[in-house]
């Protein structure tokens, strides 16, 4: 009777050793699966790290823009009327004798975000230029359609180039010249503009002789 009991005990011990062996082999697999899956702490750490990198990159961009290139603008010389009350309408142009430079005026190009001009468009400096150009090109001239077509283009370009030399930073100029025949007719010149009344300006002058009339208008538009 003792022999069978020993066999039963040996079989039970063998089964227990097999069970322990299987459990010991399954534990590393479970531990490996747990370590391979991302934890909540890892997700939070990765999110905070990406946020810090993004903030640092934005800070570097702001610093680069703050210390960026302002740009340069160089001009050798500019001619402008010496005195608005002087007789700049003479043929010799005695009023156009003063020379100004950007160095004398201490002008530099403004940053792109500057919303106001360093120098505003001044009508009293532009009107003598229009008067001088009109009187120089149209004095003692009779009205002729072909001549007026060509001289209008010439006057427009000459006025625009002279106004540019007055050195108004960030201003764009539009010049409009009308030449017509004096023949007992009624002529009205009207212009309407949608602009900023604080910085945008215009200057005009009307020339009239026995044979023809001319109207010159210069618009100064400030570009931010």
C-alpha positions in Angstrom: 0.0 0.0 0.0 2.9 2.3 0.5 4.2 2.2 -3.1 1.1 3.7 -4.7 1.1 6.6 -2.3 4.7 7.4 -3.2 3.9 7.4 -6.9 1.0 9.8 -6.3 3.3 12.2 -4.3 5.9 12.1 -7.0 3.4 12.9 -9.7 2.0 15.8 -7.7 5.5 17.2 -7.2 6.2 16.9 -10.9 3.0 18.8 -11.8 3.8 21.6 -9.3 7.3 22.0 -10.7 5.9 22.2 -14.3 3.3 24.8 -13.1 6.0 26.9 -11.5 8.2 26.7 -14.6 5.3 27.8 -16.9 4.5 30.8 -14.5 8.2 31.8 -14.5 8.3 31.8 -18.3 5.1 33.8 -18.7 6.2 36.6 -16.3 9.0 38.0 -18.5 6.6 38.1 -21.5 4.1 40.2 -19.5 6.9 42.4 -18.2 8.1 42.9 -21.7 4.7 43.9 -22.9 4.2 46.3 -20.1 7.6 48.1 -20.8 6.9 48.2 -24.6 3.6 50.0 -24.3 3.8 53.8 -23.8 3.0 55.1 -20.3 1.1 58.3 -19.3 4.2 59.8 -17.9 6.0 59.3 -21.2 3.2 60.9 -23.2 3.2 64.0 -20.9 6.9 64.3 -21.0 7.0 64.2 -24.9 4.2 66.8 -25.1 6.0 69.2 -22.7 9.3 68.7 -24.6 7.6 69.5 -28.0 6.0 72.6 -26.4 9.3 73.9 -25.1 11.0 73.4 -28.5 8.1 75.3 -30.2 8.4 78.2 -27.8 12.2 78.4 -28.2 11.8 78.5 -32.0 9.2 81.3 -31.8 11.5 83.3 -29.6 14.4 82.9 -32.0 12.2 84.1 -34.9 11.2 87.2 -32.9 14.8 88.0 -32.0 15.8 87.6 -35.6 13.1 90.0 -36.8 13.9 92.5 -34.1 17.6 92.7 -35.1 16.9 92.3 -38.8 18.1 94.5 -41.7 16.5 97.9 -41.7 17.5 98.5 -45.3 19.5 101.4 -46.8 18.6 104.2 -49.2 21.4 106.3 -50.7 21.0 109.4 -52.9 23.7 111.6 -54.2 21.8 114.9 -54.3 18.3 116.3 -54.8 17.2 119.6 -56.2 14.2 121.4 -54.6 12.9 125.0 -54.7 14.8 127.4 -52.4 11.8 129.4 -51.4 8.2 128.7 -52.2 7.6 132.5 -52.7 10.5 132.8 -55.2 9.8 133.1 -58.9 10.4 129.5 -59.9 8.3 130.0 -63.0 11.1 131.8 -64.9 12.7 130.0 -67.8 16.1 130.0 -66.3 14.8 128.2 -63.1 16.6 130.5 -60.7 14.6 129.1 -57.8 15.9 125.5 -58.3 19.4 126.1 -56.8 19.4 124.5 -53.3 21.0 121.1 -53.0 19.8 118.8 -50.2 21.0 115.3 -49.3 19.7 112.5 -47.1 22.8 113.0 -44.8 21.8 116.6 -44.2 18.3 115.7 -43.3 19.3 112.8 -41.2 16.9 110.5 -42.9 16.9 106.7 -42.7 14.5 104.1 -44.0 11.9 103.2 -41.4 11.1 99.8 -40.2 8.4 97.9 -42.0 6.0 98.2 -39.1 6.2 102.1 -38.9 2.7 103.4 -39.5 3.5 107.1 -40.0 5.8 108.8 -42.4 9.0 110.5 -41.3 8.2 113.4 -43.6 4.8 114.2 -44.9 4.0 115.3 -48.4 4.3 119.1 -48.6 2.1 120.8 -51.1 3.9 124.2 -51.0 7.1 122.4 -52.2 5.4 120.5 -55.0 3.3 123.3 -56.5 6.3 125.4 -57.6 7.7 122.4 -59.4 4.5 121.9 -61.3 4.3 125.6 -62.2 7.9 125.7 -63.4 7.6 122.6 -65.6 4.3 123.8 -67.2 5.5 127.3 -67.9 8.8 126.1 -69.3 7.2 123.6 -71.8 4.0 125.5 -72.7 5.1 129.2 -72.9 4.2 130.8 -76.3 2.9 127.5 -77.6 -0.2 127.2 -79.7 -2.6 124.3 -79.3 -2.0 121.4 -81.6 -3.3 117.9 -80.9 -0.2 116.1 -81.9 2.1 118.5 -80.0 -0.1 118.4 -76.9 -0.1 114.6 -76.9 3.7 114.4 -76.9 4.3 117.3 -74.5 1.8 116.0 -72.0 3.8 112.7 -71.6 7.0 114.7 -71.3 5.6 117.1 -68.7 4.2 114.2 -66.6 7.5 112.4 -66.4 9.5 115.5 -65.7 7.2 116.6 -62.8 7.2 113.1 -61.4 11.0 112.8 -61.5 11.5 116.3 -59.9 9.0 115.4 -57.1 10.9 112.2 -56.3 14.0 114.1 -55.7 12.3 115.9 -52.8 13.0 112.7 -50.8 9.7 111.6 -49.2 10.4 108.1 -47.9 7.8 105.5 -48.6 5.7 107.8 -50.8 4.3 106.8 -54.2 3.6 109.6 -56.6 0.9 109.7 -59.4 1.1 112.6 -61.8 -1.8 113.7 -64.0 -1.6 116.4 -66.7 -4.4 117.8 -68.9 -3.8 120.1 -71.8 -6.6 121.7 -73.8 -7.5 124.4 -76.3 -8.9 127.7 -75.1 -12.0 128.1 -77.3 -14.8 129.5 -75.1 -15.6 126.2 -73.5 -16.3 125.2 -69.9 -13.9 122.6 -68.5 -14.1 121.1 -65.0 -11.4 118.7 -63.7 -12.6 116.6 -60.7 -10.7 113.9 -58.8 -11.9 111.7 -56.0 -9.6 109.4 -54.0 -10.1 106.8 -51.2 -7.0 107.4 -49.0 -5.8 108.3 -45.6 -6.4 112.0 -45.1 -3.8 112.1 -42.3 -0.8 111.3 -44.5 -1.9 111.3 -48.2 -1.9 114.6 -50.0 -2.1 116.2 -53.5 -0.8 119.4 -55.1 -2.1 121.1 -58.3 -1.5 124.1 -60.5 -3.4 125.5 -63.4 -1.6 127.2 -66.3 -3.4 129.4 -68.8 -2.3 131.3 -71.9 -4.1 132.9 -74.8 -4.0 129.7 -76.8 -4.2 126.8 -74.3 -4.7 125.7 -70.7 -3.0 123.0 -68.7 -3.8 121.4 -65.3 -1.1 119.5 -63.4 -1.9 117.3 -60.4 0.5 115.3 -58.2 -0.9 112.8 -55.7 1.4 111.6 -52.9 0.3 108.3 -51.5 2.0 106.9 -48.4 2.8 103.2 -48.5 3.2 101.5 -45.1 
